């Protein structure tokens, strides 16, 4: 039994401003913090696992959420951007993350 409520956390959008701010606090409340973004990331904390992935890829997202207890979803296009970025990140990506909920035994999405 883990001492953490969510032992293995996935943080999407970890390269963004909010995702970057959450990394330290989430790393302290989990044994594994899997961080992901479509941009390159550098590991900051010893329990981080860095995975580059695209929210619009179902295969990448299903692999990314494997063995994860909780998803903190900060990925997406937060400011004005091209239609392709908005479509792939915000419209196609969100249902894929929600699919995690149906495939996991005790899923949580924040």
MMTF fields as JSON, N, C-alpha, C and O atoms, coordinates in Angstrom:
{
  "mmtfVersion": "1.0.0",
  "mmtfProducer": "UNKNOWN",
  "numBonds": 439,
  "numAtoms": 440,
  "numGroups": 110,
  "numChains": 1,
  "numModels": 1,
  "chainsPerModel": [1],
  "groupsPerChain": [110],
  "chainIdList": ["A"],
  "bondAtomList": [4, 2, 8, 6, 12, 10, 16, 14, 20, 18, 24, 22, 28, 26, 32, 30, 36, 34, 40, 38, 44, 42, 48, 46, 52, 50, 56, 54, 60, 58, 64, 62, 68, 66, 72, 70, 76, 74, 80, 78, 84, 82, 88, 86, 92, 90, 96, 94, 100, 98, 104, 102, 108, 106, 112, 110, 116, 114, 120, 118, 124, 122, 128, 126, 132, 130, 136, 134, 140, 138, 144, 142, 148, 146, 152, 150, 156, 154, 160, 158, 164, 162, 168, 166, 172, 170, 176, 174, 180, 178, 184, 182, 188, 186, 192, 190, 196, 194, 200, 198, 204, 202, 208, 206, 212, 210, 216, 214, 220, 218, 224, 222, 228, 226, 232, 230, 236, 234, 240, 238, 244, 242, 248, 246, 252, 250, 256, 254, 260, 258, 264, 262, 268, 266, 272, 270, 276, 274, 280, 278, 284, 282, 288, 286, 292, 290, 296, 294, 300, 298, 304, 302, 308, 306, 312, 310, 316, 314, 320, 318, 324, 322, 328, 326, 332, 330, 336, 334, 340, 338, 344, 342, 348, 346, 352, 350, 356, 354, 360, 358, 364, 362, 368, 366, 372, 370, 376, 374, 380, 378, 384, 382, 388, 386, 392, 390, 396, 394, 400, 398, 404, 402, 408, 406, 412, 410, 416, 414, 420, 418, 424, 422, 428, 426, 432, 430, 436, 434],
  "bondOrderList": [1, 1, 1, 1, 1, 1, 1, 1, 1, 1, 1, 1, 1, 1, 1, 1, 1, 1, 1, 1, 1, 1, 1, 1, 1, 1, 1, 1, 1, 1, 1, 1, 1, 1, 1, 1, 1, 1, 1, 1, 1, 1, 1, 1, 1, 1, 1, 1, 1, 1, 1, 1, 1, 1, 1, 1, 1, 1, 1, 1, 1, 1, 1, 1, 1, 1, 1, 1, 1, 1, 1, 1, 1, 1, 1, 1, 1, 1, 1, 1, 1, 1, 1, 1, 1, 1, 1, 1, 1, 1, 1, 1, 1, 1, 1, 1, 1, 1, 1, 1, 1, 1, 1, 1, 1, 1, 1, 1, 1],
  "groupList": [{"groupName": "UNK", "atomNameList": ["N", "CA", "C", "O"], "elementList": ["N", "C", "C", "O"], "formalChargeList": [0, 0, 0, 0], "bondAtomList": [1, 0, 2, 1, 3, 2], "bondOrderList": [1, 1, 2], "singleLetterCode": "X", "chemCompType": "L-PEPTIDE LINKING"}],
  "groupTypeList": [0, 0, 0, 0, 0, 0, 0, 0, 0, 0, 0, 0, 0, 0, 0, 0, 0, 0, 0, 0, 0, 0, 0, 0, 0, 0, 0, 0, 0, 0, 0, 0, 0, 0, 0, 0, 0, 0, 0, 0, 0, 0, 0, 0, 0, 0, 0, 0, 0, 0, 0, 0, 0, 0, 0, 0, 0, 0, 0, 0, 0, 0, 0, 0, 0, 0, 0, 0, 0, 0, 0, 0, 0, 0, 0, 0, 0, 0, 0, 0, 0, 0, 0, 0, 0, 0, 0, 0, 0, 0, 0, 0, 0, 0, 0, 0, 0, 0, 0, 0, 0, 0, 0, 0, 0, 0, 0, 0, 0, 0],
  "groupIdList": [1, 2, 3, 4, 5, 6, 7, 8, 9, 10, 11, 12, 13, 14, 15, 16, 17, 18, 19, 20, 21, 22, 23, 24, 25, 26, 27, 28, 29, 30, 31, 32, 33, 34, 35, 36, 37, 38, 39, 40, 41, 42, 43, 44, 45, 46, 47, 48, 49, 50, 51, 52, 53, 54, 55, 56, 57, 58, 59, 60, 61, 62, 63, 64, 65, 66, 67, 68, 69, 70, 71, 72, 73, 74, 75, 76, 77, 78, 79, 80, 81, 82, 83, 84, 85, 86, 87, 88, 89, 90, 91, 92, 93, 94, 95, 96, 97, 98, 99, 100, 101, 102, 103, 104, 105, 106, 107, 108, 109, 110],
  "secStructList": [7, 7, 1, 1, 1, 1, 1, 3, 3, 3, 3, 3, 1, 6, 6, 1, 2, 2, 2, 2, 2, 2, 2, 2, 2, 2, 2, 2, 6, 7, 1, 3, 3, 3, 3, 3, 3, 1, 1, 7, 7, 7, 7, 7, 1, 6, 6, 3, 3, 3, 3, 3, 7, 7, 6, 6, 7, 2, 2, 2, 2, 2, 2, 2, 6, 6, 6, 7, 1, 3, 3, 3, 3, 7, 7, 1, 7, 7, 1, 1, 7, 7, 2, 2, 2, 2, 0, 0, 0, 0, 0, 0, 2, 2, 2, 2, 2, 2, 2, 2, 2, 2, 2, 1, 1, 1, 7, 7, 5, 7],
  "xCoordList": [0.847, 0.0, 0.884, 1.813, 0.608, 1.392, 0.974, -0.171, 1.9, 1.57, 0.874, 0.394, 0.816, 0.211, -1.206, -1.497, -2.073, -3.443, -3.401, -4.059, -2.625, -2.401, -0.913, -0.098, -0.571, 0.821, 1.519, 2.672, 0.812, 1.388, 0.516, -0.628, 1.079, 0.342, 0.906, 2.121, 0.011, 0.386, 0.012, -1.122, 0.959, 0.709, 0.892, 2.011, -0.213, -0.112, 0.104, -0.263, 0.691, 0.945, 2.014, 1.98, 2.962, 3.976, 4.937, 5.616, 5.011, 5.898, 5.238, 5.914, 3.93, 3.222, 3.454, 4.045, 2.994, 3.22, 2.615, 3.293, 1.365, 0.717, 1.305, 1.556, 1.521, 2.118, 3.475, 3.786, 4.284, 5.612, 5.507, 6.31, 4.53, 4.335, 3.87, 4.175, 3.146, 2.614, 3.636, 3.463, 4.683, 5.62, 6.215, 6.235, 6.692, 7.335, 6.351, 6.647, 5.187, 4.236, 3.718, 3.552, 3.462, 2.992, 4.081, 3.782, 5.333, 6.424, 6.551, 7.068, 6.084, 6.165, 5.027, 5.113, 3.97, 2.809, 2.561, 1.446, 3.606, 3.481, 4.827, 5.882, 4.769, 6.019, 6.533, 7.738, 5.613, 5.972, 5.165, 3.94, 5.854, 5.192, 5.619, 6.742, 4.708, 4.971, 4.557, 3.387, 5.517, 5.221, 5.248, 6.063, 4.35, 4.247, 3.877, 3.202, 4.344, 4.024, 4.448, 5.182, 3.998, 4.49, 5.822, 6.538, 6.147, 7.45, 8.448, 8.054, 9.74, 10.773, 10.759, 10.574, 10.951, 10.993, 12.285, 12.854, 12.738, 13.904, 13.464, 12.703, 13.948, 13.623, 14.183, 15.361, 13.33, 13.743, 13.819, 14.636, 12.978, 12.864, 13.097, 12.79, 13.646, 14.097, 12.975, 13.232, 11.74, 10.641, 9.879, 8.827, 10.409, 9.765, 10.178, 11.311, 9.213, 9.44, 8.962, 7.791, 9.832, 9.509, 9.106, 9.831, 7.924, 7.442, 6.892, 5.938, 7.491, 6.98, 5.816, 5.951, 4.667, 3.481, 2.553, 2.592, 1.723, 0.751, -0.644, -1.037, -1.387, -2.735, -3.675, -4.609, -3.443, -4.362, -4.063, -4.781, -3.024, -2.683, -3.241, -2.764, -4.244, -4.863, -3.841, -3.822, -3.001, -1.996, -1.027, -0.71, -0.552, 0.377, -0.299, 0.322, -1.543, -2.255, -2.582, -2.488, -2.958, -3.241, -1.961, -1.993, -0.852, 0.437, 0.826, 1.327, 0.595, 0.962, 0.185, 0.73, -1.075, -1.921, -1.818, -2.432, -1.057, -0.912, -0.27, 0.75, -0.878, -0.403, -0.4, 0.418, -1.306, -1.422, -2.682, -3.726, -2.574, -3.713, -4.541, -5.736, -3.894, -4.555, -3.939, -2.721, -4.776, -4.3, -4.623, -5.775, -3.603, -3.786, -3.608, -2.489, -4.726, -4.725, -4.617, -5.592, -3.43, -3.163, -2.761, -2.423, -2.798, -2.427, -3.52, -4.702, -3.125, -4.084, -3.577, -2.557, -4.288, -3.953, -4.684, -5.9, -3.955, -4.612, -4.761, -5.52, -4.062, -4.174, -4.51, -4.521, -4.781, -5.086, -3.987, -2.798, -4.396, -3.437, -4.066, -5.207, -3.322, -3.835, -4.971, -5.054, -5.838, -6.951, -6.432, -7.014, -5.354, -4.799, -4.4, -4.67, -3.762, -3.367, -4.586, -4.62, -5.58, -6.794, -7.523, -7.93, -7.684, -8.382, -7.699, -8.348, -6.395, -5.68, -5.554, -5.745, -5.242, -5.015, -6.297, -6.418, -7.248, -8.428, -9.647, -10.427, -9.814, -11.028, -10.808, -11.617, -9.741, -9.462, -8.846, -9.179, -7.958, -7.222, -8.062, -7.825, -9.019, -9.8, -10.582, -10.525, -11.303, -12.002, -11.046, -11.412, -9.841, -8.863, -8.469, -8.374, -8.238, -7.931, -9.116, -8.917, -10.332, -11.517, -11.677, -12.238, -11.192, -11.241, -10.438, -10.765, -9.391, -8.603, -9.527, -9.351, -10.496, -11.421, -12.189, -12.415, -12.583, -13.36, -12.489, -12.992, -11.204, -10.311, -9.594, -9.016, -9.616, -8.899, -9.826, -11.034, -9.25, -10.053, -10.505, -11.663, -9.598, -9.933, -9.406, -8.463, -9.991, -9.455, -9.828, -10.899, -8.938, -9.231, -8.628, -7.488, -9.401, -8.935, -9.193, -10.325, -8.152, -8.284, -8.017, -8.077],
  "yCoordList": [-1.187, 0.0, 1.239, 1.343, 2.143, 3.369, 4.388, 4.395, 5.235, 6.311, 7.467, 8.395, 7.417, 8.476, 8.091, 6.922, 9.088, 8.825, 8.331, 7.349, 9.014, 8.59, 8.316, 9.239, 7.066, 6.654, 7.072, 7.505, 6.938, 7.222, 8.246, 7.967, 9.437, 10.557, 10.888, 10.895, 11.16, 11.666, 13.14, 13.512, 13.972, 15.403, 15.696, 15.648, 16.003, 16.4, 17.914, 18.639, 18.377, 19.804, 20.303, 21.457, 19.443, 19.777, 20.87, 21.464, 21.151, 22.217, 23.588, 24.606, 23.628, 24.896, 25.581, 25.0, 26.803, 27.6, 26.934, 26.808, 26.51, 25.882, 24.503, 24.156, 23.726, 22.406, 22.485, 21.681, 23.442, 23.617, 23.967, 23.5, 24.779, 25.155, 23.969, 23.916, 23.038, 21.899, 20.785, 19.961, 20.75, 19.624, 19.385, 18.243, 20.408, 20.209, 19.675, 18.704, 20.304, 19.858, 18.449, 17.654, 18.124, 16.777, 15.734, 14.595, 16.107, 15.151, 14.784, 13.718, 15.659, 15.408, 14.538, 14.019, 14.374, 13.611, 12.345, 11.822, 11.856, 10.639, 9.911, 10.522, 8.616, 7.875, 7.992, 7.906, 8.189, 8.386, 9.55, 9.577, 10.507, 11.598, 11.49, 11.841, 10.999, 10.903, 12.235, 12.614, 12.944, 14.244, 14.109, 13.376, 14.823, 14.698, 16.029, 16.87, 16.185, 17.342, 16.999, 16.033, 17.774, 17.573, 18.283, 18.028, 19.183, 19.86, 19.021, 18.181, 19.253, 18.541, 18.981, 20.159, 18.034, 18.286, 17.726, 16.777, 18.313, 17.824, 17.417, 18.127, 16.269, 15.763, 16.713, 17.068, 17.134, 18.024, 17.307, 17.666, 16.302, 15.64, 14.148, 13.588, 13.491, 12.109, 11.123, 10.08, 11.421, 10.496, 10.831, 10.253, 11.757, 12.093, 11.116, 10.637, 10.845, 10.067, 10.943, 11.323, 11.267, 12.169, 11.361, 10.466, 11.695, 11.034, 12.1, 12.801, 12.217, 13.15, 12.474, 11.36, 13.156, 12.561, 13.647, 14.793, 13.262, 14.155, 13.756, 12.597, 14.707, 14.432, 13.846, 13.123, 14.146, 13.678, 12.254, 11.726, 11.629, 10.254, 9.288, 9.237, 8.529, 7.574, 6.547, 6.208, 6.054, 5.067, 5.639, 4.977, 6.865, 7.495, 7.751, 7.553, 8.181, 8.474, 7.196, 7.187, 6.132, 4.876, 4.326, 3.798, 4.449, 4.029, 4.915, 4.429, 6.2, 7.175, 6.967, 7.166, 6.573, 6.405, 5.013, 4.758, 4.121, 2.764, 2.795, 3.451, 2.084, 1.977, 3.317, 3.533, 4.208, 5.525, 5.54, 5.025, 6.135, 6.222, 7.49, 7.509, 8.551, 9.848, 10.652, 10.653, 11.326, 12.218, 13.652, 13.98, 14.505, 15.944, 16.51, 16.634, 16.849, 17.208, 18.722, 19.454, 19.168, 20.586, 20.807, 21.924, 19.752, 19.86, 20.531, 20.428, 21.207, 21.848, 23.195, 23.689, 23.776, 25.093, 26.123, 26.27, 26.843, 27.751, 29.18, 29.964, 29.519, 30.852, 30.7, 29.587, 31.799, 31.731, 30.981, 31.193, 30.12, 29.345, 28.918, 29.269, 28.17, 27.693, 26.698, 26.077, 26.565, 25.63, 24.212, 23.484, 23.808, 22.469, 22.235, 21.165, 23.222, 23.077, 22.966, 22.118, 23.817, 23.786, 22.457, 21.815, 22.05, 20.803, 19.607, 18.817, 19.475, 18.303, 18.293, 17.248, 19.417, 19.465, 19.5, 18.783, 20.313, 20.572, 19.728, 19.351, 19.434, 18.75, 17.245, 16.454, 16.843, 15.416, 14.833, 13.711, 15.57, 15.048, 14.776, 13.784, 15.604, 15.454, 14.136, 13.469, 13.735, 12.442, 11.266, 10.267, 11.372, 10.298, 10.2, 9.101, 11.348, 11.341, 10.787, 10.034, 11.144, 10.637, 9.125, 8.463, 8.587, 7.141, 6.417, 5.289, 7.068, 6.527, 6.167, 5.138, 7.014, 6.802, 5.498, 4.802, 5.161, 3.943, 2.688, 1.594, 2.829, 1.669, 1.395, 0.321, 2.323, 2.167, 1.648, 1.88, 0.946, 0.391, 1.473, 1.488, 2.37, 3.459, 4.764, 5.344, 5.224, 6.382, 7.701, 7.848, 8.642, 10.018, 10.945, 10.766, 11.927, 12.955, 14.288, 14.601, 15.078, 16.395, 17.46, 18.65],
  "zCoordList": [0.0, 0.0, 0.0, 0.801, -0.865, -0.975, 0.081, 0.533, 0.462, 1.393, 0.683, 1.333, -0.646, -1.439, -1.86, -2.113, -1.929, -2.409, -3.847, -4.192, -4.686, -6.063, -6.201, -6.198, -6.32, -6.345, -7.644, -7.627, -8.76, -10.077, -10.797, -11.157, -10.998, -11.588, -12.959, -13.16, -13.895, -15.215, -15.274, -14.971, -15.662, -15.879, -17.356, -17.867, -18.056, -19.458, -19.523, -18.598, -20.603, -20.745, -19.79, -19.363, -19.452, -18.445, -18.893, -18.056, -20.191, -20.678, -20.608, -20.758, -20.382, -20.291, -18.956, -18.046, -18.843, -17.628, -16.394, -15.374, -16.466, -15.32, -15.04, -13.886, -16.083, -15.92, -15.255, -14.376, -15.666, -15.076, -13.587, -12.78, -13.232, -11.834, -10.969, -9.778, -11.559, -10.805, -10.582, -9.684, -11.377, -11.325, -9.942, -9.481, -9.278, -7.986, -6.947, -6.251, -6.843, -5.814, -6.111, -5.185, -7.373, -7.703, -7.484, -7.125, -7.696, -7.48, -6.002, -5.668, -5.124, -3.683, -3.157, -2.044, -3.937, -3.465, -4.289, -4.313, -4.963, -5.758, -5.794, -5.625, -6.013, -6.167, -7.597, -7.835, -8.559, -9.961, -10.507, -10.391, -11.099, -11.815, -13.266, -13.625, -14.096, -15.533, -16.141, -16.084, -16.722, -17.317, -18.831, -19.392, -19.476, -20.914, -21.553, -20.959, -22.782, -23.609, -25.019, -25.229, -25.983, -27.345, -27.543, -28.511, -26.605, -26.6, -25.801, -24.993, -26.032, -25.286, -23.824, -23.522, -22.937, -21.5, -20.924, -21.463, -19.837, -19.112, -17.72, -17.063, -17.279, -15.946, -14.894, -14.941, -13.927, -12.835, -11.494, -10.646, -11.295, -10.003, -10.175, -11.228, -9.135, -9.294, -9.598, -10.198, -9.204, -9.48, -10.768, -11.037, -11.554, -12.837, -13.931, -13.986, -14.791, -16.002, -17.152, -17.186, -18.085, -19.184, -20.417, -20.853, -20.977, -22.185, -23.127, -22.791, -24.294, -25.301, -26.017, -26.523, -26.057, -26.67, -27.19, -26.742, -28.138, -28.758, -28.281, -28.412, -27.731, -27.218, -28.263, -27.916, -29.528, -30.564, -31.032, -31.881, -30.5, -30.868, -29.834, -28.7, -30.227, -29.302, -28.82, -27.636, -29.709, -29.315, -28.29, -27.302, -28.514, -27.575, -26.229, -25.184, -26.236, -24.988, -24.21, -22.983, -24.892, -24.193, -23.562, -22.451, -24.26, -23.701, -22.523, -21.509, -22.662, -21.635, -20.34, -19.255, -20.442, -19.261, -18.636, -17.6, -19.243, -18.719, -17.327, -17.116, -16.393, -15.007, -14.268, -13.373, -14.638, -14.003, -13.137, -13.537, -11.946, -11.03, -11.215, -10.921, -11.705, -11.796, -12.934, -13.114, -13.692, -14.754, -14.357, -14.072, -14.338, -14.174, -15.579, -16.079, -16.2, -17.623, -17.804, -17.631, -18.15, -18.412, -19.867, -20.258, -20.66, -22.071, -22.878, -22.55, -23.918, -24.803, -25.269, -24.79, -26.193, -26.732, -25.886, -26.008, -25.024, -24.077, -24.586, -24.015, -25.631, -26.22, -27.699, -28.225, -28.357, -29.776, -30.516, -30.275, -31.398, -32.175, -33.483, -33.785, -34.242, -35.522, -35.275, -34.216, -36.274, -36.153, -35.902, -35.098, -36.571, -36.374, -34.913, -34.366, -34.278, -32.877, -31.96, -31.069, -32.179, -31.352, -31.555, -30.587, -32.806, -33.126, -32.47, -31.785, -32.678, -32.177, -30.662, -30.038, -30.064, -28.615, -27.808, -26.815, -28.211, -27.382, -27.758, -26.884, -29.024, -29.461, -29.615, -29.129, -30.275, -30.454, -29.19, -28.807, -28.535, -27.386, -26.159, -25.47, -25.867, -24.631, -24.561, -23.529, -25.599, -25.517, -25.33, -24.711, -25.85, -25.667, -24.195, -23.649, -23.552, -22.125, -21.332, -20.378, -21.706, -21.005, -21.167, -20.295, -22.268, -22.484, -21.402, -21.031, -20.9, -19.79, -18.626, -17.973, -18.381, -17.266, -17.417, -16.427, -18.603, -18.806, -18.793, -18.538, -19.062, -19.117, -17.803, -17.634, -16.886, -15.624, -14.536, -14.571, -13.573, -12.484, -11.498, -11.08, -11.132, -10.21, -10.791, -10.252, -11.861, -12.561, -11.92, -11.333, -12.042, -11.64, -12.678, -13.105, -13.072, -14.006, -13.37, -13.001, -13.238, -12.63, -13.67, -13.363]
}
